Amino acid sequence: MNAAVFDAIKVLLDEGKVPTVALTKSRLIKPVPMPVIIAAVSQYKNNPDSIYNLMKSQVQPIGSDSKTSQLDRIEEKLDRLLTLLEK
């Protein structure tokens, strides 16, 4: 499910409202294609628990340490590739 649509549905549920396509579209922060909105609302209506499962399974933001280590790994790989190309 699109993150923006997920957030809009979550806001509606927090307000005690039943998500509809029109209400969800009105709560969106950025433009989202209508088929994506319809699919998300349909998914919610078919299985209301799915939204709560998505809330639980949201990935926590990556810390700056792991971003730095990822950058270090990428730089090391680049150095190795450049070394191979120079041979």
MOPAC internal coordinates of N, CA, C and O (Angstrom, degrees):
PM7 1SCF
backbone

  N    0.0000 0     0.00 0     0.00 0    0    0    0
  C    1.4538 1     0.00 0     0.00 0    1    0    0
  C    1.5220 1   108.27 1     0.00 0    2    1    0
  O    1.2310 1   120.80 1   -41.27 1    3    2    1
  N    1.2978 1   116.07 1   138.73 1    3    2    1
  C    1.4609 1   122.85 1   178.55 1    5    3    2
  C    1.5254 1   109.44 1   -59.86 1    6    5    3
  O    1.2310 1   120.22 1   -43.76 1    7    6    5
  N    1.3237 1   117.18 1   136.24 1    7    6    5
  C    1.4665 1   121.56 1  -176.25 1    9    7    6
  C    1.5242 1   112.27 1   -62.19 1   10    9    7
  O    1.2310 1   120.10 1   140.37 1   11   10    9
  N    1.3216 1   117.41 1   -39.63 1   11   10    9
  C    1.4676 1   120.23 1  -179.48 1   13   11   10
  C    1.5212 1   110.52 1   -66.46 1   14   13   11
  O    1.2310 1   120.38 1   139.75 1   15   14   13
  N    1.3281 1   116.88 1   -40.25 1   15   14   13
  C    1.4648 1   120.89 1   178.83 1   17   15   14
  C    1.5220 1   109.53 1   -68.19 1   18   17   15
  O    1.2310 1   120.60 1   138.30 1   19   18   17
  N    1.3235 1   116.47 1   -41.70 1   19   18   17
  C    1.4614 1   121.53 1   177.33 1   21   19   18
  C    1.5284 1   110.45 1   -57.19 1   22   21   19
  O    1.2310 1   120.39 1   134.05 1   23   22   21
  N    1.3298 1   116.86 1   -45.95 1   23   22   21
  C    1.4650 1   120.79 1   179.50 1   25   23   22
  C    1.5224 1   111.38 1   -63.57 1   26   25   23
  O    1.2310 1   120.30 1   140.02 1   27   26   25
  N    1.3307 1   117.03 1   -39.98 1   27   26   25
  C    1.4620 1   120.52 1   179.77 1   29   27   26
  C    1.5288 1   110.96 1   -64.62 1   30   29   27
  O    1.2310 1   120.37 1   137.06 1   31   30   29
  N    1.3207 1   116.90 1   -42.94 1   31   30   29
  C    1.4647 1   120.61 1   178.36 1   33   31   30
  C    1.5192 1   110.03 1   -65.04 1   34   33   31
  O    1.2310 1   120.51 1   139.80 1   35   34   33
  N    1.3223 1   116.62 1   -40.20 1   35   34   33
  C    1.4644 1   120.70 1   179.01 1   37   35   34
  C    1.5278 1   110.73 1   -61.73 1   38   37   35
  O    1.2310 1   120.09 1   138.32 1   39   38   37
  N    1.3320 1   117.44 1   -41.68 1   39   38   37
  C    1.4668 1   121.58 1   178.51 1   41   39   38
  C    1.5261 1   109.92 1   -62.03 1   42   41   39
  O    1.2310 1   120.60 1   135.86 1   43   42   41
  N    1.3226 1   116.45 1   -44.14 1   43   42   41
  C    1.4634 1   120.11 1   179.11 1   45   43   42
  C    1.5268 1   111.32 1   -61.55 1   46   45   43
  O    1.2310 1   120.63 1   137.07 1   47   46   45
  N    1.3195 1   116.40 1   -42.93 1   47   46   45
  C    1.4618 1   119.75 1   179.06 1   49   47   46
  C    1.5241 1   111.23 1   -65.23 1   50   49   47
  O    1.2310 1   120.40 1   141.45 1   51   50   49
  N    1.3252 1   116.85 1   -38.55 1   51   50   49
  C    1.4626 1   120.71 1   177.68 1   53   51   50
  C    1.5234 1   111.30 1   -63.37 1   54   53   51
  O    1.2310 1   120.61 1   149.41 1   55   54   53
  N    1.3449 1   116.43 1   -30.59 1   55   54   53
  C    1.4622 1   121.46 1   178.37 1   57   55   54
  C    1.5240 1   111.77 1   -82.75 1   58   57   55
  O    1.2310 1   120.20 1   176.20 1   59   58   57
  N    1.3336 1   117.23 1    -3.80 1   59   58   57
  C    1.4541 1   121.18 1  -179.94 1   61   59   58
  C    1.5192 1   113.51 1    81.45 1   62   61   59
  O    1.2310 1   120.11 1  -162.37 1   63   62   61
  N    1.3205 1   117.39 1    17.63 1   63   62   61
  C    1.4633 1   121.81 1  -179.02 1   65   63   62
  C    1.5237 1   110.17 1  -101.20 1   66   65   63
  O    1.2310 1   121.28 1   -27.30 1   67   66   65
  N    1.3235 1   115.15 1   152.70 1   67   66   65
  C    1.4595 1   121.06 1   176.30 1   69   67   66
  C    1.5282 1   108.12 1   -86.34 1   70   69   67
  O    1.2310 1   119.90 1   -56.40 1   71   70   69
  N    1.3287 1   117.79 1   123.60 1   71   70   69
  C    1.4663 1   120.38 1  -178.67 1   73   71   70
  C    1.5292 1   112.02 1   -64.22 1   74   73   71
  O    1.2310 1   120.91 1   -52.38 1   75   74   73
  N    1.3025 1   115.86 1   127.62 1   75   74   73
  C    1.4645 1   122.93 1   170.65 1   77   75   74
  C    1.5211 1   106.58 1  -123.51 1   78   77   75
  O    1.2310 1   120.69 1   -11.25 1   79   78   77
  N    1.3108 1   116.28 1   168.75 1   79   78   77
  C    1.4633 1   119.64 1  -179.67 1   81   79   78
  C    1.5281 1   110.13 1   -60.53 1   82   81   79
  O    1.2310 1   120.56 1   135.13 1   83   82   81
  N    1.3331 1   116.53 1   -44.87 1   83   82   81
  C    1.4685 1   120.31 1  -177.62 1   85   83   82
  C    1.5267 1   111.57 1   -65.40 1   86   85   83
  O    1.2310 1   120.37 1   134.16 1   87   86   85
  N    1.3360 1   116.90 1   -45.84 1   87   86   85
  C    1.4668 1   119.52 1   179.71 1   89   87   86
  C    1.5258 1   111.15 1   -64.37 1   90   89   87
  O    1.2310 1   120.89 1   138.07 1   91   90   89
  N    1.3213 1   115.91 1   -41.93 1   91   90   89
  C    1.4660 1   119.85 1  -179.74 1   93   91   90
  C    1.5205 1   109.98 1   -63.44 1   94   93   91
  O    1.2310 1   120.26 1   135.47 1   95   94   93
  N    1.3252 1   117.10 1   -44.53 1   95   94   93
  C    1.4670 1   120.78 1   179.69 1   97   95   94
  C    1.5237 1   110.81 1   -61.63 1   98   97   95
  O    1.2310 1   120.24 1   142.98 1   99   98   97
  N    1.3308 1   117.15 1   -37.02 1   99   98   97
  C    1.4668 1   120.05 1  -178.76 1  101   99   98
  C    1.5246 1   112.39 1   -70.22 1  102  101   99
  O    1.2310 1   120.03 1   158.20 1  103  102  101
  N    1.3307 1   117.54 1   -21.80 1  103  102  101
  C    1.4626 1   121.13 1  -178.93 1  105  103  102
  C    1.5264 1   113.48 1   -93.69 1  106  105  103
  O    1.2310 1   120.30 1   175.87 1  107  106  105
  N    1.3251 1   117.04 1    -4.13 1  107  106  105
  C    1.4676 1   120.16 1  -177.36 1  109  107  106
  C    1.5190 1   111.14 1   -70.78 1  110  109  107
  O    1.2310 1   121.29 1   -40.04 1  111  110  109
  N    1.3253 1   115.14 1   139.96 1  111  110  109
  C    1.4563 1   122.07 1   179.64 1  113  111  110
  C    1.5284 1   110.49 1   -82.51 1  114  113  111
  O    1.2310 1   120.76 1   143.80 1  115  114  113
  N    1.3369 1   116.15 1   -36.20 1  115  114  113
  C    1.4631 1   120.78 1  -179.32 1  117  115  114
  C    1.5227 1   108.94 1  -128.91 1  118  117  115
  O    1.2310 1   119.93 1   -21.33 1  119  118  117
  N    1.3262 1   117.74 1   158.67 1  119  118  117
  C    1.4653 1   120.41 1  -178.87 1  121  119  118
  C    1.5293 1   112.03 1   -63.80 1  122  121  119
  O    1.2310 1   121.29 1   -43.46 1  123  122  121
  N    1.3223 1   115.15 1   136.54 1  123  122  121
  C    1.4590 1   121.98 1   178.23 1  125  123  122
  C    1.5276 1   106.55 1  -133.41 1  126  125  123
  O    1.2310 1   119.69 1   -40.92 1  127  126  125
  N    1.3330 1   118.19 1   139.08 1  127  126  125
  C    1.4634 1   119.86 1   179.27 1  129  127  126
  C    1.5356 1   111.46 1   -58.52 1  130  129  127
  O    1.2310 1   121.06 1   -39.10 1  131  130  129
  N    1.3190 1   115.57 1   140.90 1  131  130  129
  C    1.4598 1   121.43 1  -177.50 1  133  131  130
  C    1.5319 1   113.22 1   -55.86 1  134  133  131
  O    1.2310 1   118.58 1   139.44 1  135  134  133
  N    1.3539 1   120.32 1   -40.56 1  135  134  133
  C    1.4687 1   119.03 1   178.76 1  137  135  134
  C    1.5326 1   113.23 1   -59.76 1  138  137  135
  O    1.2310 1   120.25 1   147.74 1  139  138  137
  N    1.3255 1   117.13 1   -32.26 1  139  138  137
  C    1.4663 1   120.68 1   178.72 1  141  139  138
  C    1.5275 1   109.73 1   -68.16 1  142  141  139
  O    1.2310 1   120.67 1   138.04 1  143  142  141
  N    1.3311 1   116.32 1   -41.96 1  143  142  141
  C    1.4700 1   120.83 1   179.19 1  145  143  142
  C    1.5248 1   109.77 1   -64.51 1  146  145  143
  O    1.2310 1   120.82 1   133.61 1  147  146  145
  N    1.3292 1   116.05 1   -46.39 1  147  146  145
  C    1.4664 1   120.46 1  -179.03 1  149  147  146
  C    1.5272 1   110.59 1   -61.21 1  150  149  147
  O    1.2310 1   120.37 1   136.95 1  151  150  149
  N    1.3257 1   116.90 1   -43.05 1  151  150  149
  C    1.4650 1   120.73 1  -179.98 1  153  151  150
  C    1.5231 1   111.24 1   -63.14 1  154  153  151
  O    1.2310 1   120.47 1   138.88 1  155  154  153
  N    1.3218 1   116.72 1   -41.12 1  155  154  153
  C    1.4634 1   120.16 1  -178.93 1  157  155  154
  C    1.5223 1   111.39 1   -67.43 1  158  157  155
  O    1.2310 1   120.42 1   136.15 1  159  158  157
  N    1.3291 1   116.80 1   -43.85 1  159  158  157
  C    1.4686 1   120.09 1   179.29 1  161  159  158
  C    1.5264 1   109.84 1   -66.36 1  162  161  159
  O    1.2310 1   120.10 1   140.44 1  163  162  161
  N    1.3261 1   117.41 1   -39.56 1  163  162  161
  C    1.4670 1   120.77 1   177.28 1  165  163  162
  C    1.5200 1   110.71 1   -62.63 1  166  165  163
  O    1.2310 1   120.85 1   138.12 1  167  166  165
  N    1.3252 1   115.98 1   -41.88 1  167  166  165
  C    1.4621 1   119.97 1   178.48 1  169  167  166
  C    1.5195 1   110.10 1   -61.29 1  170  169  167
  O    1.2310 1   120.58 1   137.30 1  171  170  169
  N    1.3298 1   116.50 1   -42.70 1  171  170  169
  C    1.4605 1   119.94 1   179.21 1  173  171  170
  C    1.5270 1   110.73 1   -64.45 1  174  173  171
  O    1.2310 1   120.16 1   135.62 1  175  174  173
  N    1.3369 1   117.29 1   -44.38 1  175  174  173
  C    1.4673 1   120.41 1  -177.77 1  177  175  174
  C    1.5257 1   111.59 1   -66.35 1  178  177  175
  O    1.2310 1   120.01 1   144.35 1  179  178  177
  N    1.3293 1   117.58 1   -35.65 1  179  178  177
  C    1.4609 1   121.13 1   178.50 1  181  179  178
  C    1.5152 1   112.17 1   -72.34 1  182  181  179
  O    1.2310 1   120.66 1   147.57 1  183  182  181
  N    1.3218 1   116.35 1   -32.43 1  183  182  181
  C    1.4626 1   120.72 1  -177.93 1  185  183  182
  C    1.5234 1   109.07 1  -148.33 1  186  185  183
  O    1.2310 1   119.93 1   -94.68 1  187  186  185
  N    1.3462 1   117.73 1    85.32 1  187  186  185
  C    1.4654 1   120.37 1  -177.65 1  189  187  186
  C    1.5317 1   113.80 1   -58.14 1  190  189  187
  O    1.2310 1   120.57 1   153.92 1  191  190  189
  N    1.3283 1   116.51 1   -26.08 1  191  190  189
  C    1.4654 1   119.14 1   179.31 1  193  191  190
  C    1.5213 1   111.90 1   -70.52 1  194  193  191
  O    1.2310 1   120.03 1   162.31 1  195  194  193
  N    1.3305 1   117.55 1   -17.69 1  195  194  193
  C    1.4656 1   120.14 1  -177.62 1  197  195  194
  C    1.5223 1   111.78 1   -61.75 1  198  197  195
  O    1.2310 1   120.00 1   146.07 1  199  198  197
  N    1.3215 1   117.61 1   -33.93 1  199  198  197
  C    1.4669 1   120.55 1   179.95 1  201  199  198
  C    1.5262 1   110.11 1   -66.99 1  202  201  199
  O    1.2310 1   120.82 1   143.10 1  203  202  201
  N    1.3351 1   116.04 1   -36.90 1  203  202  201
  C    1.4600 1   119.17 1   179.67 1  205  203  202
  C    1.5256 1   110.77 1   -72.49 1  206  205  203
  O    1.2310 1   120.59 1   146.10 1  207  206  205
  N    1.3342 1   116.47 1   -33.90 1  207  206  205
  C    1.4658 1   119.76 1   175.24 1  209  207  206
  C    1.5211 1   110.50 1   -64.64 1  210  209  207
  O    1.2310 1   120.48 1   141.22 1  211  210  209
  N    1.3445 1   116.68 1   -38.78 1  211  210  209
  C    1.4640 1   119.99 1   177.96 1  213  211  210
  C    1.5239 1   110.85 1   -66.34 1  214  213  211
  O    1.2310 1   120.57 1   143.38 1  215  214  213
  N    1.3390 1   116.52 1   -36.62 1  215  214  213
  C    1.4672 1   119.50 1   178.61 1  217  215  214
  C    1.5227 1   110.54 1   -62.30 1  218  217  215
  O    1.2310 1   120.96 1   139.42 1  219  218  217
  N    1.3354 1   115.77 1   -40.58 1  219  218  217
  C    1.4629 1   120.06 1  -178.61 1  221  219  218
  C    1.5210 1   111.94 1   -72.02 1  222  221  219
  O    1.2310 1   120.59 1   146.75 1  223  222  221
  N    1.3458 1   116.48 1   -33.25 1  223  222  221
  C    1.4605 1   119.68 1  -173.88 1  225  223  222
  C    1.5190 1   114.03 1   -93.02 1  226  225  223
  O    1.2310 1   120.09 1  -174.98 1  227  226  225
  N    1.3366 1   117.42 1     5.02 1  227  226  225
  C    1.4618 1   118.42 1   178.61 1  229  227  226
  C    1.5197 1   109.45 1   -61.79 1  230  229  227
  O    1.2310 1   121.75 1   -43.67 1  231  230  229
  N    1.3135 1   114.26 1   136.33 1  231  230  229
  C    1.4568 1   120.62 1  -179.09 1  233  231  230
  C    1.5219 1   109.17 1   -76.33 1  234  233  231
  O    1.2310 1   120.90 1   -43.62 1  235  234  233
  N    1.3225 1   115.89 1   136.38 1  235  234  233
  C    1.4505 1   120.78 1   177.14 1  237  235  234
  C    1.5216 1   109.12 1   -71.62 1  238  237  235
  O    1.2310 1   119.95 1   -33.12 1  239  238  237
  N    1.3327 1   117.70 1   146.88 1  239  238  237
  C    1.4604 1   119.87 1   178.78 1  241  239  238
  C    1.5268 1   111.67 1   -58.68 1  242  241  239
  O    1.2310 1   121.50 1   -36.69 1  243  242  241
  N    1.3004 1   114.73 1   143.31 1  243  242  241
  C    1.4620 1   120.43 1   179.77 1  245  243  242
  C    1.5197 1   108.98 1   -74.77 1  246  245  243
  O    1.2310 1   120.90 1   -45.37 1  247  246  245
  N    1.3225 1   115.89 1   134.63 1  247  246  245
  C    1.4586 1   120.39 1   179.92 1  249  247  246
  C    1.5125 1   111.71 1   -72.94 1  250  249  247
  O    1.2310 1   120.44 1   -15.79 1  251  250  249
  N    1.3192 1   116.76 1   164.21 1  251  250  249
  C    1.4598 1   120.82 1  -178.06 1  253  251  250
  C    1.5247 1   111.43 1   -67.55 1  254  253  251
  O    1.2310 1   119.84 1   153.12 1  255  254  253
  N    1.3452 1   117.92 1   -26.88 1  255  254  253
  C    1.4589 1   120.60 1   178.90 1  257  255  254
  C    1.5230 1   110.95 1   -63.60 1  258  257  255
  O    1.2310 1   120.59 1   135.53 1  259  258  257
  N    1.3191 1   116.48 1   -44.47 1  259  258  257
  C    1.4547 1   118.57 1  -178.95 1  261  259  258
  C    1.5266 1   110.89 1   -70.73 1  262  261  259
  O    1.2310 1   120.03 1   149.11 1  263  262  261
  N    1.3363 1   117.55 1   -30.89 1  263  262  261
  C    1.4618 1   119.84 1   175.99 1  265  263  262
  C    1.5183 1   109.96 1   -65.82 1  266  265  263
  O    1.2310 1   120.76 1   139.20 1  267  266  265
  N    1.3186 1   116.16 1   -40.80 1  267  266  265
  C    1.4542 1   120.51 1   178.94 1  269  267  266
  C    1.5207 1   110.18 1   -65.20 1  270  269  267
  O    1.2310 1   120.32 1   135.66 1  271  270  269
  N    1.3148 1   116.99 1   -44.34 1  271  270  269
  C    1.4573 1   119.27 1  -179.08 1  273  271  270
  C    1.5294 1   110.39 1   -66.74 1  274  273  271
  O    1.2310 1   120.16 1   145.07 1  275  274  273
  N    1.3233 1   117.31 1   -34.93 1  275  274  273
  C    1.4525 1   119.69 1   176.87 1  277  275  274
  C    1.5257 1   110.09 1   -65.81 1  278  277  275
  O    1.2310 1   120.65 1   138.85 1  279  278  277
  N    1.3077 1   116.36 1   -41.15 1  279  278  277
  C    1.4629 1   120.56 1   177.67 1  281  279  278
  C    1.5275 1   110.21 1   -62.73 1  282  281  279
  O    1.2310 1   120.46 1   138.46 1  283  282  281
  N    1.3211 1   116.73 1   -41.54 1  283  282  281
  C    1.4660 1   120.58 1   177.83 1  285  283  282
  C    1.5264 1   110.90 1   -60.70 1  286  285  283
  O    1.2310 1   120.36 1   136.98 1  287  286  285
  N    1.3265 1   116.93 1   -43.02 1  287  286  285
  C    1.4695 1   120.47 1   179.61 1  289  287  286
  C    1.5261 1   110.88 1   -63.68 1  290  289  287
  O    1.2310 1   120.69 1   138.94 1  291  290  289
  N    1.3104 1   116.29 1   -41.06 1  291  290  289
  C    1.4658 1   119.84 1   179.39 1  293  291  290
  C    1.5202 1   110.51 1   -64.84 1  294  293  291
  O    1.2310 1   120.22 1   137.86 1  295  294  293
  N    1.3299 1   117.18 1   -42.14 1  295  294  293
  C    1.4654 1   120.50 1   178.72 1  297  295  294
  C    1.5190 1   110.95 1   -63.23 1  298  297  295
  O    1.2310 1   119.97 1   139.76 1  299  298  297
  N    1.3324 1   117.65 1   -40.24 1  299  298  297
  C    1.4610 1   120.78 1   178.65 1  301  299  298
  C    1.5294 1   110.72 1   -62.96 1  302  301  299
  O    1.2310 1   120.65 1   136.83 1  303  302  301
  N    1.3225 1   116.37 1   -43.17 1  303  302  301
  C    1.4667 1   119.95 1   178.84 1  305  303  302
  C    1.5226 1   110.70 1   -63.23 1  306  305  303
  O    1.2310 1   120.87 1   138.38 1  307  306  305
  N    1.3081 1   115.94 1   -41.62 1  307  306  305
  C    1.4604 1   120.30 1   178.90 1  309  307  306
  C    1.5240 1   110.68 1   -62.69 1  310  309  307
  O    1.2310 1   120.37 1   136.99 1  311  310  309
  N    1.3264 1   116.90 1   -43.01 1  311  310  309
  C    1.4642 1   120.66 1   177.91 1  313  311  310
  C    1.5267 1   110.88 1   -60.11 1  314  313  311
  O    1.2310 1   120.23 1   136.83 1  315  314  313
  N    1.3383 1   117.17 1   -43.17 1  315  314  313
  C    1.4628 1   120.60 1   179.49 1  317  315  314
  C    1.5291 1   111.18 1   -64.19 1  318  317  315
  O    1.2310 1   120.90 1   138.07 1  319  318  317
  N    1.3320 1   115.88 1   -41.93 1  319  318  317
  C    1.4650 1   119.20 1   179.30 1  321  319  318
  C    1.5237 1   111.55 1   -65.00 1  322  321  319
  O    1.2310 1   120.46 1   138.70 1  323  322  321
  N    1.3193 1   116.72 1   -41.30 1  323  322  321
  C    1.4649 1   120.08 1   178.24 1  325  323  322
  C    1.5201 1   110.90 1   -63.96 1  326  325  323
  O    1.2310 1   120.42 1   141.33 1  327  326  325
  N    1.3175 1   116.81 1   -38.67 1  327  326  325
  C    1.4588 1   121.11 1   177.90 1  329  327  326
  C    1.5258 1   110.05 1   -62.73 1  330  329  327
  O    1.2310 1   120.33 1   137.03 1  331  330  329
  N    1.3265 1   116.98 1   -42.97 1  331  330  329
  C    1.4615 1   120.72 1   178.83 1  333  331  330
  C    1.5264 1   111.50 1   -64.83 1  334  333  331
  O    1.2310 1   120.34 1   142.21 1  335  334  333
  N    1.3059 1   116.96 1   -37.79 1  335  334  333
  C    1.4616 1   120.47 1  -179.96 1  337  335  334
  C    1.5229 1   112.14 1   -69.19 1  338  337  335
  O    1.2310 1   120.19 1   148.35 1  339  338  337
  N    1.3163 1   117.24 1   -31.65 1  339  338  337
  C    1.4611 1   121.43 1  -178.43 1  341  339  338
  C    1.5164 1   112.24 1   -73.96 1  342  341  339
  O    1.2310 1   119.73 1   161.19 1  343  342  341
  N    1.3163 1   118.12 1   -18.81 1  343  342  341
  C    1.4730 1   120.85 1  -177.81 1  345  343  342
  C    1.4948 1   112.11 1   -72.28 1  346  345  343
  O    1.2310 1   120.10 1   180.00 1  347  346  345

